Amino acid sequence: MRKINGIVMVEGNVDCNVYVFQDVLIDTGTGKNMDYILKSIQEAGVNLDDLSLIVNTHNHYDHVGGNQCLDLKVAMHQEDAQAMENGDDIATAAIMFGESMGKMKVDWKLQEGDKIHDFEVLHTPGHTRGGICLYDGKTLISGDTVFTDGGFGRMDLGGNVQDMRESLKRLSKLEVKYLLPGHGPCTDEGSKHIQLAYKILKTI
């Protein structure tokens, strides 16, 4: 567990990275390590009773499986919400983990430009059709759209190469200091890493 610019980060292993700011929990992992995640959040000084909203960066099992462990409202881009609500184990990649999630309610179907406190929702398809990033002018919570060291999300699980290319092009034009990805380490040289990812993807 660590804090980056006031945002609590619980680093994932098999699970994704989980982030917390104000009353918002960003992604929940598979749910299999929820005790560790919640303990880490509490150790960072966050009262779990103050949390009210889960924001899922996309609908894959390793980011949403833990939703069912928590009695919180769920927000996700409208393009990814349908698979969650239909219990589509292929679209949510649950089947890759040997799991079945069942149907999950999405309370707030996000769209481009929606605001979550100081963060704006950016629709960044590529890894999935409804992938999002959250951006406040300085920090980018990027889900599986872009990682450090030029990495970006795989596109064979409901994604699209051209969509990813356009999303990375868009993100490469932003001023990003803190890049907080869905997997792997964060960085305080965000723009540099995003531009590298875009440069690499352009060659594919």
Buried (B, 14 or more C-beta within 10 A) or exposed (E): BEEBEEBBBBBBEEBBBBBBBBBBBBBBBBBBBBEBBBBBBEEBEBEEEEBEBBBBBBBBBBBBBBBBBBEBBBBBBBBBBBBBBEBBBEBBBBBEBEBEBEEBEBEBBBEEEBEBEEBBBBBBBBBBBBBBBBBBEEBBBBBBBBBBEBBBBEBEBBBBEEBBBBBBBBBBEBEBBBBBBBBBBBBEEBBBBBBBBBEBBEEE
